Amino acid sequence: MSNWKERTELLLGAEKAEMLSRAHVLVVGLGGVGAYAAEMVCRAGVGRMTIADSDDVS
C-alpha cells in the first residue's frame, strides 16, 4: 500500500474518503497554528482548500 489515499480510505471507509475529496475548507491565517492546520487538512485528503492571510509575503 504505497498510496496515502488508500490508507486514508482504509481508515475512514470509501464513502467518508470520497466526502473528504469533495470537501472545500477555508483556512484563515497562516501563523503557527494555521500553517499546521493547512498542512493537516491537505494530508487528510480534502479536495479543495482556500487560504486567507492578511500578511504580506515577499
PQR file of N, CA, C, O and H, with PARSE charges and radii, in Angstrom:
ATOM      1  N   MET A   1       0.842  -1.171   0.000 -0.4000 1.5000
ATOM      2  CA  MET A   1       0.000   0.000   0.000 -0.0000 2.0000
ATOM      3  C   MET A   1       0.892   1.240   0.000  0.5500 1.7000
ATOM      4  O   MET A   1       1.313   1.704   1.060 -0.5500 1.4000
ATOM      5  N   SER A   2       1.173   1.763  -1.160 -0.4000 1.5000
ATOM      6  CA  SER A   2       2.108   2.874  -1.264 -0.0000 2.0000
ATOM      7  C   SER A   2       1.409   4.224  -1.353  0.5500 1.7000
ATOM      8  O   SER A   2       2.064   5.260  -1.231 -0.5500 1.4000
ATOM      9  H   SER A   2       0.831   1.387  -2.021  0.4000 1.0000
ATOM     10  N   ASN A   3       0.115   4.238  -1.559 -0.4000 1.5000
ATOM     11  CA  ASN A   3      -0.610   5.477  -1.765 -0.0000 2.0000
ATOM     12  C   ASN A   3      -1.265   5.919  -0.459  0.5500 1.7000
ATOM     13  O   ASN A   3      -1.990   5.141   0.161 -0.5500 1.4000
ATOM     14  H   ASN A   3      -0.417   3.397  -1.659  0.4000 1.0000
ATOM     15  N   TRP A   4      -1.018   7.162  -0.033 -0.4000 1.5000
ATOM     16  CA  TRP A   4      -1.585   7.648   1.227 -0.0000 2.0000
ATOM     17  C   TRP A   4      -3.106   7.742   1.160  0.5500 1.7000
ATOM     18  O   TRP A   4      -3.775   7.636   2.187 -0.5500 1.4000
ATOM     19  H   TRP A   4      -0.429   7.795  -0.536  0.4000 1.0000
ATOM     20  N   LYS A   5      -3.659   7.938  -0.035 -0.4000 1.5000
ATOM     21  CA  LYS A   5      -5.119   7.984  -0.157 -0.0000 2.0000
ATOM     22  C   LYS A   5      -5.729   6.616   0.140  0.5500 1.7000
ATOM     23  O   LYS A   5      -6.817   6.530   0.710 -0.5500 1.4000
ATOM     24  H   LYS A   5      -3.116   8.023  -0.870  0.4000 1.0000
ATOM     25  N   GLU A   6      -5.047   5.574  -0.236 -0.4000 1.5000
ATOM     26  CA  GLU A   6      -5.524   4.223   0.068 -0.0000 2.0000
ATOM     27  C   GLU A   6      -5.559   3.991   1.578  0.5500 1.7000
ATOM     28  O   GLU A   6      -6.488   3.371   2.096 -0.5500 1.4000
ATOM     29  H   GLU A   6      -4.163   5.644  -0.698  0.4000 1.0000
ATOM     30  N   ARG A   7      -4.546   4.489   2.275 -0.4000 1.5000
ATOM     31  CA  ARG A   7      -4.505   4.323   3.731 -0.0000 2.0000
ATOM     32  C   ARG A   7      -5.628   5.115   4.400  0.5500 1.7000
ATOM     33  O   ARG A   7      -6.240   4.645   5.360 -0.5500 1.4000
ATOM     34  H   ARG A   7      -3.791   4.992   1.855  0.4000 1.0000
ATOM     35  N   THR A   8      -5.895   6.320   3.889 -0.4000 1.5000
ATOM     36  CA  THR A   8      -6.994   7.124   4.427 -0.0000 2.0000
ATOM     37  C   THR A   8      -8.318   6.417   4.205  0.5500 1.7000
ATOM     38  O   THR A   8      -9.178   6.403   5.086 -0.5500 1.4000
ATOM     39  H   THR A   8      -5.398   6.702   3.110  0.4000 1.0000
ATOM     40  N   GLU A   9      -8.483   5.831   3.027 -0.4000 1.5000
ATOM     41  CA  GLU A   9      -9.718   5.104   2.726 -0.0000 2.0000
ATOM     42  C   GLU A   9      -9.883   3.890   3.634  0.5500 1.7000
ATOM     43  O   GLU A   9     -10.997   3.581   4.058 -0.5500 1.4000
ATOM     44  H   GLU A   9      -7.785   5.842   2.311  0.4000 1.0000
ATOM     45  N   LEU A  10      -8.792   3.206   3.933 -0.4000 1.5000
ATOM     46  CA  LEU A  10      -8.859   2.071   4.856 -0.0000 2.0000
ATOM     47  C   LEU A  10      -9.302   2.524   6.239  0.5500 1.7000
ATOM     48  O   LEU A  10     -10.079   1.837   6.903 -0.5500 1.4000
ATOM     49  H   LEU A  10      -7.887   3.457   3.589  0.4000 1.0000
ATOM     50  N   LEU A  11      -8.812   3.673   6.670 -0.4000 1.5000
ATOM     51  CA  LEU A  11      -9.132   4.189   7.997 -0.0000 2.0000
ATOM     52  C   LEU A  11     -10.574   4.677   8.086  0.5500 1.7000
ATOM     53  O   LEU A  11     -11.277   4.373   9.050 -0.5500 1.4000
ATOM     54  H   LEU A  11      -8.181   4.230   6.130  0.4000 1.0000
ATOM     55  N   LEU A  12     -11.016   5.433   7.080 -0.4000 1.5000
ATOM     56  CA  LEU A  12     -12.324   6.085   7.135 -0.0000 2.0000
ATOM     57  C   LEU A  12     -13.432   5.342   6.410  0.5500 1.7000
ATOM     58  O   LEU A  12     -14.609   5.501   6.735 -0.5500 1.4000
ATOM     59  H   LEU A  12     -10.445   5.680   6.296  0.4000 1.0000
ATOM     60  N   GLY A  13     -13.064   4.542   5.440 -0.4000 1.5000
ATOM     61  CA  GLY A  13     -14.046   3.905   4.574 -0.0000 2.0000
ATOM     62  C   GLY A  13     -14.173   4.696   3.282  0.5500 1.7000
ATOM     63  O   GLY A  13     -13.855   5.885   3.240 -0.5500 1.4000
ATOM     64  H   GLY A  13     -12.108   4.412   5.176  0.4000 1.0000
ATOM     65  N   ALA A  14     -14.635   4.040   2.235 -0.4000 1.5000
ATOM     66  CA  ALA A  14     -14.692   4.653   0.901 -0.0000 2.0000
ATOM     67  C   ALA A  14     -15.629   5.855   0.855  0.5500 1.7000
ATOM     68  O   ALA A  14     -15.316   6.864   0.223 -0.5500 1.4000
ATOM     69  H   ALA A  14     -14.894   3.075   2.269  0.4000 1.0000
ATOM     70  N   GLU A  15     -16.775   5.750   1.520 -0.4000 1.5000
ATOM     71  CA  GLU A  15     -17.756   6.848   1.474 -0.0000 2.0000
ATOM     72  C   GLU A  15     -17.213   8.115   2.132  0.5500 1.7000
ATOM     73  O   GLU A  15     -17.345   9.205   1.574 -0.5500 1.4000
ATOM     74  H   GLU A  15     -17.030   4.931   2.033  0.4000 1.0000
ATOM     75  N   LYS A  16     -16.613   7.986   3.293 -0.4000 1.5000
ATOM     76  CA  LYS A  16     -16.073   9.161   4.001 -0.0000 2.0000
ATOM     77  C   LYS A  16     -14.860   9.732   3.272  0.5500 1.7000
ATOM     78  O   LYS A  16     -14.684  10.949   3.234 -0.5500 1.4000
ATOM     79  H   LYS A  16     -16.505   7.101   3.746  0.4000 1.0000
ATOM     80  N   ALA A  17     -14.030   8.881   2.699 -0.4000 1.5000
ATOM     81  CA  ALA A  17     -12.877   9.360   1.937 -0.0000 2.0000
ATOM     82  C   ALA A  17     -13.341  10.155   0.721  0.5500 1.7000
ATOM     83  O   ALA A  17     -12.725  11.161   0.368 -0.5500 1.4000
ATOM     84  H   ALA A  17     -14.173   7.892   2.730  0.4000 1.0000
ATOM     85  N   GLU A  18     -14.410   9.716   0.083 -0.4000 1.5000
ATOM     86  CA  GLU A  18     -14.970  10.448  -1.056 -0.0000 2.0000
ATOM     87  C   GLU A  18     -15.540  11.788  -0.609  0.5500 1.7000
ATOM     88  O   GLU A  18     -15.401  12.785  -1.317 -0.5500 1.4000
ATOM     89  H   GLU A  18     -14.910   8.899   0.369  0.4000 1.0000
ATOM     90  N   MET A  19     -16.177  11.823   0.550 -0.4000 1.5000
ATOM     91  CA  MET A  19     -16.691  13.089   1.090 -0.0000 2.0000
ATOM     92  C   MET A  19     -15.549  14.069   1.335  0.5500 1.7000
ATOM     93  O   MET A  19     -15.674  15.259   1.046 -0.5500 1.4000
ATOM     94  H   MET A  19     -16.289  11.013   1.125  0.4000 1.0000
ATOM     95  N   LEU A  20     -14.437  13.568   1.868 -0.4000 1.5000
ATOM     96  CA  LEU A  20     -13.262  14.420   2.088 -0.0000 2.0000
ATOM     97  C   LEU A  20     -12.734  14.977   0.778  0.5500 1.7000
ATOM     98  O   LEU A  20     -12.387  16.156   0.701 -0.5500 1.4000
ATOM     99  H   LEU A  20     -14.336  12.601   2.103  0.4000 1.0000
ATOM    100  N   SER A  21     -12.671  14.152  -0.242 -0.4000 1.5000
ATOM    101  CA  SER A  21     -12.115  14.599  -1.520 -0.0000 2.0000
ATOM    102  C   SER A  21     -13.009  15.636  -2.196  0.5500 1.7000
ATOM    103  O   SER A  21     -12.533  16.413  -3.024 -0.5500 1.4000
ATOM    104  H   SER A  21     -12.953  13.195  -0.179  0.4000 1.0000
ATOM    105  N   ARG A  22     -14.302  15.659  -1.853 -0.4000 1.5000
ATOM    106  CA  ARG A  22     -15.219  16.653  -2.408 -0.0000 2.0000
ATOM    107  C   ARG A  22     -15.334  17.905  -1.538  0.5500 1.7000
ATOM    108  O   ARG A  22     -15.941  18.891  -1.954 -0.5500 1.4000
ATOM    109  H   ARG A  22     -14.688  15.028  -1.180  0.4000 1.0000
ATOM    110  N   ALA A  23     -14.763  17.876  -0.345 -0.4000 1.5000
ATOM    111  CA  ALA A  23     -14.900  18.982   0.607 -0.0000 2.0000
ATOM    112  C   ALA A  23     -14.063  20.190   0.201  0.5500 1.7000
ATOM    113  O   ALA A  23     -13.049  20.063  -0.486 -0.5500 1.4000
ATOM    114  H   ALA A  23     -14.269  17.075  -0.006  0.4000 1.0000
ATOM    115  N   HIS A  24     -14.513  21.365   0.642 -0.4000 1.5000
ATOM    116  CA  HIS A  24     -13.793  22.626   0.441 -0.0000 2.0000
ATOM    117  C   HIS A  24     -13.624  23.258   1.819  0.5500 1.7000
ATOM    118  O   HIS A  24     -14.605  23.479   2.529 -0.5500 1.4000
ATOM    119  H   HIS A  24     -15.337  21.468   1.200  0.4000 1.0000
ATOM    120  N   VAL A  25     -12.388  23.547   2.193 -0.4000 1.5000
ATOM    121  CA  VAL A  25     -12.071  24.072   3.516 -0.0000 2.0000
ATOM    122  C   VAL A  25     -11.435  25.444   3.381  0.5500 1.7000
ATOM    123  O   VAL A  25     -10.620  25.670   2.487 -0.5500 1.4000
ATOM    124  H   VAL A  25     -11.591  23.368   1.616  0.4000 1.0000
ATOM    125  N   LEU A  26     -11.807  26.367   4.275 -0.4000 1.5000
ATOM    126  CA  LEU A  26     -11.201  27.693   4.343 -0.0000 2.0000
ATOM    127  C   LEU A  26     -10.313  27.747   5.570  0.5500 1.7000
ATOM    128  O   LEU A  26     -10.770  27.481   6.681 -0.5500 1.4000
ATOM    129  H   LEU A  26     -12.469  26.183   5.002  0.4000 1.0000
ATOM    130  N   VAL A  27      -9.036  28.093   5.377 -0.4000 1.5000
ATOM    131  CA  VAL A  27      -8.104  28.293   6.482 -0.0000 2.0000
ATOM    132  C   VAL A  27      -7.789  29.781   6.525  0.5500 1.7000
ATOM    133  O   VAL A  27      -7.272  30.340   5.558 -0.5500 1.4000
ATOM    134  H   VAL A  27      -8.664  28.309   4.474  0.4000 1.0000
ATOM    135  N   VAL A  28      -8.103  30.426   7.654 -0.4000 1.5000
ATOM    136  CA  VAL A  28      -7.870  31.859   7.805 -0.0000 2.0000
ATOM    137  C   VAL A  28      -6.677  32.050   8.723  0.5500 1.7000
ATOM    138  O   VAL A  28      -6.704  31.656   9.889 -0.5500 1.4000
ATOM    139  H   VAL A  28      -8.523  29.973   8.440  0.4000 1.0000
ATOM    140  N   GLY A  29      -5.619  32.665   8.178 -0.4000 1.5000
ATOM    141  CA  GLY A  29      -4.403  32.921   8.944 -0.0000 2.0000
ATOM    142  C   GLY A  29      -3.427  31.767   8.842  0.5500 1.7000
ATOM    143  O   GLY A  29      -3.786  30.608   9.051 -0.5500 1.4000
ATOM    144  H   GLY A  29      -5.597  32.984   7.231  0.4000 1.0000
ATOM    145  N   LEU A  30      -2.204  32.095   8.523 -0.4000 1.5000
ATOM    146  CA  LEU A  30      -1.175  31.061   8.405 -0.0000 2.0000
ATOM    147  C   LEU A  30      -0.071  31.251   9.435  0.5500 1.7000
ATOM    148  O   LEU A  30       1.104  31.021   9.150 -0.5500 1.4000
ATOM    149  H   LEU A  30      -1.913  33.037   8.354  0.4000 1.0000
ATOM    150  N   GLY A  31      -0.457  31.671  10.629 -0.4000 1.5000
ATOM    151  CA  GLY A  31       0.507  31.732  11.719 -0.0000 2.0000
ATOM    152  C   GLY A  31       0.905  30.317  12.101  0.5500 1.7000
ATOM    153  O   GLY A  31       0.759  29.393  11.301 -0.5500 1.4000
ATOM    154  H   GLY A  31      -1.411  31.858  10.861  0.4000 1.0000
ATOM    155  N   GLY A  32       1.399  30.143  13.296 -0.4000 1.5000
ATOM    156  CA  GLY A  32       1.859  28.827  13.727 -0.0000 2.0000
ATOM    157  C   GLY A  32       0.795  27.754  13.629  0.5500 1.7000
ATOM    158  O   GLY A  32       1.051  26.682  13.081 -0.5500 1.4000
ATOM    159  H   GLY A  32       1.518  30.894  13.946  0.4000 1.0000
ATOM    160  N   VAL A  33      -0.381  28.017  14.141 -0.4000 1.5000
ATOM    161  CA  VAL A  33      -1.457  27.023  14.128 -0.0000 2.0000
ATOM    162  C   VAL A  33      -2.073  26.897  12.741  0.5500 1.7000
ATOM    163  O   VAL A  33      -2.367  25.787  12.297 -0.5500 1.4000
ATOM    164  H   VAL A  33      -0.589  28.888  14.586  0.4000 1.0000
ATOM    165  N   GLY A  34      -2.272  28.014  12.053 -0.4000 1.5000
ATOM    166  CA  GLY A  34      -2.896  27.987  10.731 -0.0000 2.0000
ATOM    167  C   GLY A  34      -2.088  27.201   9.715  0.5500 1.7000
ATOM    168  O   GLY A  34      -2.649  26.448   8.919 -0.5500 1.4000
ATOM    169  H   GLY A  34      -2.033  28.916  12.414  0.4000 1.0000
ATOM    170  N   ALA A  35      -0.778  27.373   9.738 -0.4000 1.5000
ATOM    171  CA  ALA A  35       0.078  26.647   8.800 -0.0000 2.0000
ATOM    172  C   ALA A  35       0.013  25.144   9.065  0.5500 1.7000
ATOM    173  O   ALA A  35      -0.052  24.340   8.135 -0.5500 1.4000
ATOM    174  H   ALA A  35      -0.323  27.986  10.384  0.4000 1.0000
ATOM    175  N   TYR A  36       0.031  24.783  10.337 -0.4000 1.5000
ATOM    176  CA  TYR A  36      -0.073  23.370  10.702 -0.0000 2.0000
ATOM    177  C   TYR A  36      -1.441  22.818  10.299  0.5500 1.7000
ATOM    178  O   TYR A  36      -1.538  21.715   9.761 -0.5500 1.4000
ATOM    179  H   TYR A  36       0.084  25.436  11.093  0.4000 1.0000
ATOM    180  N   ALA A  37      -2.487  23.585  10.561 -0.4000 1.5000
ATOM    181  CA  ALA A  37      -3.839  23.144  10.208 -0.0000 2.0000
ATOM    182  C   ALA A  37      -3.971  22.953   8.704  0.5500 1.7000
ATOM    183  O   ALA A  37      -4.561  21.971   8.254 -0.5500 1.4000
ATOM    184  H   ALA A  37      -2.409  24.481  10.998  0.4000 1.0000
ATOM    185  N   ALA A  38      -3.427  23.886   7.921 -0.4000 1.5000
ATOM    186  CA  ALA A  38      -3.495  23.775   6.460 -0.0000 2.0000
ATOM    187  C   ALA A  38      -2.781  22.512   5.981  0.5500 1.7000
ATOM    188  O   ALA A  38      -3.269  21.817   5.089 -0.5500 1.4000
ATOM    189  H   ALA A  38      -2.948  24.685   8.287  0.4000 1.0000
ATOM    190  N   GLU A  39      -1.639  22.223   6.570 -0.4000 1.5000
ATOM    191  CA  GLU A  39      -0.905  21.015   6.183 -0.0000 2.0000
ATOM    192  C   GLU A  39      -1.704  19.757   6.512  0.5500 1.7000
ATOM    193  O   GLU A  39      -1.788  18.842   5.693 -0.5500 1.4000
ATOM    194  H   GLU A  39      -1.242  22.787   7.294  0.4000 1.0000
ATOM    195  N   MET A  40      -2.286  19.709   7.701 -0.4000 1.5000
ATOM    196  CA  MET A  40      -3.039  18.524   8.108 -0.0000 2.0000
ATOM    197  C   MET A  40      -4.313  18.350   7.280  0.5500 1.7000
ATOM    198  O   MET A  40      -4.700  17.225   6.965 -0.5500 1.4000
ATOM    199  H   MET A  40      -2.217  20.452   8.367  0.4000 1.0000
ATOM    200  N   VAL A  41      -4.959  19.455   6.930 -0.4000 1.5000
ATOM    201  CA  VAL A  41      -6.146  19.387   6.072 -0.0000 2.0000
ATOM    202  C   VAL A  41      -5.764  18.801   4.717  0.5500 1.7000
ATOM    203  O   VAL A  41      -6.470  17.955   4.168 -0.5500 1.4000
ATOM    204  H   VAL A  41      -4.645  20.369   7.186  0.4000 1.0000
ATOM    205  N   CYS A  42      -4.641  19.263   4.194 -0.4000 1.5000
ATOM    206  CA  CYS A  42      -4.155  18.753   2.910 -0.0000 2.0000
ATOM    207  C   CYS A  42      -3.826  17.264   3.009  0.5500 1.7000
ATOM    208  O   CYS A  42      -4.208  16.480   2.141 -0.5500 1.4000
ATOM    209  H   CYS A  42      -4.068  19.950   4.641  0.4000 1.0000
ATOM    210  N   ARG A  43      -3.128  16.887   4.052 -0.4000 1.5000
ATOM    211  CA  ARG A  43      -2.744  15.484   4.226 -0.0000 2.0000
ATOM    212  C   ARG A  43      -3.943  14.572   4.460  0.5500 1.7000
ATOM    213  O   ARG A  43      -3.890  13.380   4.155 -0.5500 1.4000
ATOM    214  H   ARG A  43      -2.818  17.524   4.757  0.4000 1.0000
ATOM    215  N   ALA A  44      -5.015  15.128   4.997 -0.4000 1.5000
ATOM    216  CA  ALA A  44      -6.219  14.330   5.239 -0.0000 2.0000
ATOM    217  C   ALA A  44      -6.922  13.961   3.945  0.5500 1.7000
ATOM    218  O   ALA A  44      -7.705  13.012   3.906 -0.5500 1.4000
ATOM    219  H   ALA A  44      -5.058  16.096   5.244  0.4000 1.0000
ATOM    220  N   GLY A  45      -6.641  14.715   2.879 -0.4000 1.5000
ATOM    221  CA  GLY A  45      -7.236  14.385   1.590 -0.0000 2.0000
ATOM    222  C   GLY A  45      -8.361  15.305   1.160  0.5500 1.7000
ATOM    223  O   GLY A  45      -9.121  14.972   0.251 -0.5500 1.4000
ATOM    224  H   GLY A  45      -6.004  15.485   2.910  0.4000 1.0000
ATOM    225  N   VAL A  46      -8.476  16.463   1.804 -0.4000 1.5000
ATOM    226  CA  VAL A  46      -9.513  17.413   1.407 -0.0000 2.0000
ATOM    227  C   VAL A  46      -9.239  17.857  -0.019  0.5500 1.7000
ATOM    228  O   VAL A  46      -8.104  18.176  -0.375 -0.5500 1.4000
ATOM    229  H   VAL A  46      -7.859  16.733   2.543  0.4000 1.0000
ATOM    230  N   GLY A  47     -10.284  17.876  -0.831 -0.4000 1.5000
ATOM    231  CA  GLY A  47     -10.131  18.141  -2.259 -0.0000 2.0000
ATOM    232  C   GLY A  47      -9.768  19.564  -2.617  0.5500 1.7000
ATOM    233  O   GLY A  47      -9.024  19.794  -3.571 -0.5500 1.4000
ATOM    234  H   GLY A  47     -11.206  17.618  -0.543  0.4000 1.0000
ATOM    235  N   ARG A  48     -10.289  20.536  -1.858 -0.4000 1.5000
ATOM    236  CA  ARG A  48     -10.057  21.936  -2.212 -0.0000 2.0000
ATOM    237  C   ARG A  48      -9.861  22.745  -0.937  0.5500 1.7000
ATOM    238  O   ARG A  48     -10.590  22.569   0.040 -0.5500 1.4000
ATOM    239  H   ARG A  48     -10.894  20.350  -1.084  0.4000 1.0000
ATOM    240  N   MET A  49      -8.866  23.636  -0.954 -0.4000 1.5000
ATOM    241  CA  MET A  49      -8.582  24.451   0.213 -0.0000 2.0000
ATOM    242  C   MET A  49      -8.338  25.885  -0.233  0.5500 1.7000
ATOM    243  O   MET A  49      -7.594  26.136  -1.181 -0.5500 1.4000
ATOM    244  H   MET A  49      -8.274  23.778  -1.747  0.4000 1.0000
ATOM    245  N   THR A  50      -8.975  26.823   0.463 -0.4000 1.5000
ATOM    246  CA  THR A  50      -8.739  28.240   0.249 -0.0000 2.0000
ATOM    247  C   THR A  50      -8.010  28.757   1.479  0.5500 1.7000
ATOM    248  O   THR A  50      -8.409  28.483   2.611 -0.5500 1.4000
ATOM    249  H   THR A  50      -9.580  26.619   1.233  0.4000 1.0000
ATOM    250  N   ILE A  51      -6.936  29.509   1.247 -0.4000 1.5000
ATOM    251  CA  ILE A  51      -6.140  30.050   2.346 -0.0000 2.0000
ATOM    252  C   ILE A  51      -6.226  31.565   2.301  0.5500 1.7000
ATOM    253  O   ILE A  51      -5.988  32.173   1.258 -0.5500 1.4000
ATOM    254  H   ILE A  51      -6.612  29.731   0.327  0.4000 1.0000
ATOM    255  N   ALA A  52      -6.567  32.178   3.436 -0.4000 1.5000
ATOM    256  CA  ALA A  52      -6.647  33.636   3.530 -0.0000 2.0000
ATOM    257  C   ALA A  52      -5.729  34.104   4.649  0.5500 1.7000
ATOM    258  O   ALA A  52      -5.798  33.607   5.773 -0.5500 1.4000
ATOM    259  H   ALA A  52      -6.760  31.684   4.283  0.4000 1.0000
ATOM    260  N   ASP A  53      -4.870  35.067   4.329 -0.4000 1.5000
ATOM    261  CA  ASP A  53      -3.957  35.632   5.318 -0.0000 2.0000
ATOM    262  C   ASP A  53      -3.683  37.071   4.933  0.5500 1.7000
ATOM    263  O   ASP A  53      -3.423  37.361   3.765 -0.5500 1.4000
ATOM    264  H   ASP A  53      -4.814  35.470   3.416  0.4000 1.0000
ATOM    265  N   SER A  54      -3.737  37.967   5.889 -0.4000 1.5000
ATOM    266  CA  SER A  54      -3.562  39.385   5.588 -0.0000 2.0000
ATOM    267  C   SER A  54      -2.103  39.829   5.590  0.5500 1.7000
ATOM    268  O   SER A  54      -1.817  40.972   5.231 -0.5500 1.4000
ATOM    269  H   SER A  54      -3.949  37.731   6.837  0.4000 1.0000
ATOM    270  N   ASP A  55      -1.181  38.970   5.978 -0.4000 1.5000
ATOM    271  CA  ASP A  55       0.236  39.335   5.992 -0.0000 2.0000
ATOM    272  C   ASP A  55       0.784  39.443   4.577  0.5500 1.7000
ATOM    273  O   ASP A  55       0.367  38.710   3.680 -0.5500 1.4000
ATOM    274  H   ASP A  55      -1.413  38.042   6.270  0.4000 1.0000
ATOM    275  N   ASP A  56       1.724  40.362   4.387 -0.4000 1.5000
ATOM    276  CA  ASP A  56       2.419  40.490   3.109 -0.0000 2.0000
ATOM    277  C   ASP A  56       3.556  39.483   3.057  0.5500 1.7000
ATOM    278  O   ASP A  56       4.272  39.288   4.039 -0.5500 1.4000
ATOM    279  H   ASP A  56       2.063  40.958   5.116  0.4000 1.0000
ATOM    280  N   VAL A  57       3.713  38.853   1.920 -0.4000 1.5000
ATOM    281  CA  VAL A  57       4.789  37.886   1.720 -0.0000 2.0000
ATOM    282  C   VAL A  57       5.717  38.437   0.661  0.5500 1.7000
ATOM    283  O   VAL A  57       5.283  38.842  -0.418 -0.5500 1.4000
ATOM    284  H   VAL A  57       3.131  39.011   1.122  0.4000 1.0000
ATOM    285  N   SER A  58       7.003  38.448   0.984 -0.4000 1.5000
ATOM    286  CA  SER A  58       7.953  38.965  -0.013 -0.0000 2.0000
ATOM    287  C   SER A  58       9.073  37.982  -0.248  0.5500 1.7000
ATOM    288  O   SER A  58       9.966  38.245  -1.053 -0.5500 1.4000
ATOM    289  H   SER A  58       7.355  38.119   1.860  0.4000 1.0000
TER
END
